[in-house]
Amino acid sequence: MTRIRAPANLPELVKNTFNKAKSNGDVNFYPTQATVLHVNSIPFQLRFSPALASKPKPPKPAPSNAPGTKQPPPFNPFADPSPALLVARLDPPSHVLVLNKFAVVPEHFILATASFEPQAHLLSAADLAAARACVDAYHDASSADGGGGSLFVFFNSGPHSGASQPHRHLQLLPVDRMRDGLPPGSGWRVLADALLPDDGDGDNDGAQGGDDDSLLLLPFRCFAERLDGAGGGGSSGEALRAAYLRLYRRACEEVLGTTAEEEEEGEARISYNLAMTRDVMALCPRRAEGGPVVAGDGGEEVGRLALNGTVLAGTALVKSQAEWDALRADPGQLVRVLARI
């Protein structure tokens, strides 16, 4: 396949587009408070954004009683991206980069297919190559400027994954901006980068070896593979897709008891989240979107914690004061919710 290229000045382009869109009111940015909880020794971000509770929802189509009347399709923000949100069109033009209109992390942007492809279908080699091109371009530009900027890429697929938009898209977060507001010395790092398997077989069996060789036990199942550096044969779209399919098949075996060896196209058989950084690809099969948050001696439910692909970054988000207070008072609740997903 033709090599996909991302803009060489990607960090600057994303930053400038975001700042302009924010100042013009084209992006809704939701500030957060942040703390770090520990999930079996793993630093896990918890963020609180009360303004998200009032996030505008797309209007429902007007009812029609006329026989044979078809309802218009739901609004698709990626079909014809607003110029104010457009970051770039990749070369070749199979994908576009657009800002997330409702951002909790500054400079959150999205890699979408230029023409409609289903979110629930398996990712293509071009999708993964485009994501990798963005990761490499962002890293290279940041390094040239004397920084160490990097991207966290995630993908939500299926009803239990946190997916909400049917047009295929992967989401990209600048890791430095994910650290905004964290307390000094928090110890937080992108979780996916702690999933590098020590034995080389690509299966962490729920245990991850971090840089200090301590055993980090996750309460949910996931699988990870190490990725080659930029320019290596393992960074091609075909190699990335081969790694993705290996992880997907392991996840299918975990959830369904079958490996889906022949499955390479079409709709995915399970819900899952995928994450990719410069060094690792990780996949988490999903059984539930989240779980209840309770408070008080009576265990009254005060909300539900929903998790998407940012769970593989080691982050979670709540929208109510009651949830925020309950999880900080009893971090074990986060562990229990993670065990449900």
ZILIN-V301337 format. One line per field, one symbol per residue. phi: phi as a letter, one per 20 degrees, with the letter a starting at -180 (. if undefined). burial: b if it has 9 or more other C-alpha atoms within 8 Angstrom, else e. A space follows every 10 residues. Layout:
phi = ???
burial = ???
This chain:
phi = .ffeddgfdg gfffffffff fffemecedd fcecbcdddl nefcfcdccf fffdgfdfff fffceffmfe ffffgdfdfb gfgfdfeadf dfeebcdcff fddeegmfcc ddffdfcffe effeffgfff ffffgfffff ffffendcfb dddbbdcofe enfccfffbd dccffgffeg nffgmfmfbf ggfeegfeem encelnccee femfedeeec ebcbcfdffg nfffefgfff fffgffffff ffffedncel geeccnffec eaddcbcfdb dccdfddbfr afdcbnfemf fdrcedcdff geencbccdc fffgfffffc fffffffffe f
burial = eeebbbbebb bebbbebbee bbeeebbbbb ebebbbbbbe eebbbbbbbb beeeeeeeee eeeeeeeeee eeeeeeebee beeebbbeeb ebebbbbbbb bebbbbbbbb bbbbeeeebb bbeebbbbbb bbbbbbbbbb bbbeeeeebb bbbbbbbbeb bbbeeebbbb bbbbbebbee ebeeeeeeeb bbbbbbbeee ebebebbbbb eeeeebbbbb bbbbbbbbbe eeebbbbebb bebbbebbbb bbbbeeeebe eeeeeeebeb bbbbbbbbbb bbbbbbebbb bbbbbeeeee bbbbbbbbbb bbbbbbbbbb ebbbebbeee bebbbbbbeb b
